[in-house]
Amino acid sequence: MKTSYLFPNQFKILGWPLFITGLILGIIIDVNNLENDFFTIKVLSIYQNGSFLSSESGFFKLIENDILDELAALAIIIGGLILCFSKEKIEDEFIAKLRKDSLVWAFLVNYIVLILAIIFVYDLTFFSVLIFNMFTPIIIYVFRFHFLRLKSMSHDE
């Protein structure tokens, strides 16, 4: 089956460590509310919202920021995308069906979580749910696709 949008299978060697490291780091940062001076650097902010009529407000400002959470988010997204879009050793119609089914599941679960959050979660907790909801499609897709693939391999044996 021709799939021109997929990376070679060898990319998974990079995808798994990035994805797992990002997930673990993200969980540690969230649970411990971790701030680290080692990762605090000056970064370019497209828009900085300072106090009212402050000189700190404006576009394209250099600010100091702990970038550890941004690194974790990038690791999850880049590693997850590599895993989602890397070929399997044998790429056939069955794998294409698993990909489609996993994508549909990820999409549905993502929006079910969002609907439930809109109905039952409020204030800053809702903002936290939105941040987690940003990662749920990739996380659900990766785990569901690989679970179904492993399950199908165990039934073949």
C-alpha positions in Angstrom: 0.0 0.0 0.0 1.5 3.3 -1.1 1.5 5.9 1.8 3.7 8.9 0.8 2.9 10.8 3.9 4.6 8.3 6.3 8.2 8.6 7.6 10.5 5.5 7.3 10.1 2.9 10.0 13.6 3.9 11.5 12.2 7.2 12.7 10.5 5.3 15.5 13.9 5.0 17.1 13.8 8.8 17.7 10.0 9.0 18.3 9.7 6.7 21.3 12.4 8.3 23.5 11.1 11.8 22.7 7.5 10.8 23.4 8.1 8.9 26.6 10.5 11.5 28.0 8.1 14.3 27.2 5.2 12.4 28.9 7.3 11.6 32.1 8.7 15.2 32.2 5.2 16.7 31.7 3.7 14.6 34.5 6.6 15.5 36.8 6.2 19.2 36.0 2.4 19.1 36.5 2.4 17.0 39.7 5.3 18.9 41.4 4.5 22.3 39.9 8.2 22.3 39.0 10.1 25.5 38.3 13.8 25.2 37.6 16.3 28.2 37.4 18.6 26.1 35.2 16.1 26.2 32.4 15.2 29.9 32.9 16.5 31.8 29.9 15.6 34.9 27.9 13.1 34.0 25.1 11.3 36.0 22.4 7.6 36.5 23.3 5.4 37.5 20.4 3.1 39.3 22.8 3.8 40.1 26.5 0.9 41.2 28.6 2.3 43.3 31.5 0.3 45.3 34.0 -2.1 48.1 32.8 -0.2 50.8 30.8 3.1 49.2 31.6 6.2 49.4 29.4 6.4 45.6 29.8 3.4 45.2 27.6 3.8 44.9 23.8 4.8 42.8 20.9 8.1 41.0 20.3 9.6 41.4 23.8 12.5 39.4 25.3 11.3 37.9 28.6 12.8 35.5 31.1 10.9 32.1 31.2 11.4 28.6 32.5 11.3 26.6 29.2 11.1 23.1 30.8 7.4 22.9 30.2 7.8 24.0 26.6 10.5 21.4 26.1 8.2 18.7 27.5 5.3 19.8 25.3 7.6 19.8 22.2 8.9 16.4 23.0 5.4 14.9 23.4 4.2 16.6 20.1 7.3 15.9 18.0 7.8 12.3 19.3 4.1 11.6 19.0 3.9 12.9 15.5 6.9 10.8 14.5 5.2 7.7 16.0 1.9 8.5 14.4 3.4 9.0 11.0 6.1 6.3 10.8 5.6 3.3 8.7 5.4 -0.2 10.2 7.8 -2.8 8.9 4.8 -4.3 6.9 2.5 -1.5 5.8 -0.7 -3.2 4.4 -4.4 -2.6 4.3 -4.9 -4.0 7.9 -2.4 -1.5 9.3 -4.2 1.3 7.3 -7.4 0.2 9.0 -5.8 0.3 12.4 -4.5 3.8 11.7 -7.9 5.0 10.7 -9.7 3.4 13.6 -7.2 4.8 16.1 -7.5 8.2 14.6 -11.3 8.1 14.9 -11.0 7.0 18.5 -8.5 9.7 19.3 -10.7 12.3 17.7 -13.9 11.1 19.5 -12.3 10.7 22.9 -10.7 14.1 22.7 -14.0 15.9 22.0 -15.9 13.8 24.6 -13.4 14.9 27.2 -13.7 18.5 26.0 -17.5 18.4 26.1 -17.5 16.9 29.7 -15.0 19.6 30.7 -17.1 22.4 29.3 -20.1 21.0 31.2 -18.5 20.1 34.6 -15.1 22.0 35.0 -14.7 25.7 35.6 -12.2 28.5 36.2 -8.5 27.8 36.1 -9.1 24.0 36.3 -10.8 24.3 32.9 -7.7 25.9 31.5 -5.6 22.9 32.8 -8.0 20.5 31.1 -7.6 22.5 27.9 -3.8 22.1 28.1 -4.1 18.4 28.6 -6.7 18.2 25.9 -4.1 19.5 23.5 -2.1 16.3 23.9 -4.9 13.7 24.1 -5.3 13.1 20.3 -1.7 12.1 19.9 -1.5 10.1 23.2 -4.7 8.2 22.5 -3.7 7.5 18.9 -0.3 6.2 19.8 -1.5 4.0 22.6 -4.6 2.7 20.7 -2.8 2.0 17.5 0.1 0.1 19.1 -2.3 -1.7 21.5 -4.4 -2.9 18.5 -1.3 -3.8 16.5 0.1 -5.9 19.4 -3.3 -7.5 20.0 -3.5 -8.5 16.4 0.0 -9.9 16.4 -0.8 -12.1 19.5 -4.0 -13.4 17.7 -1.9 -14.3 14.7 0.4 -16.5 16.7 
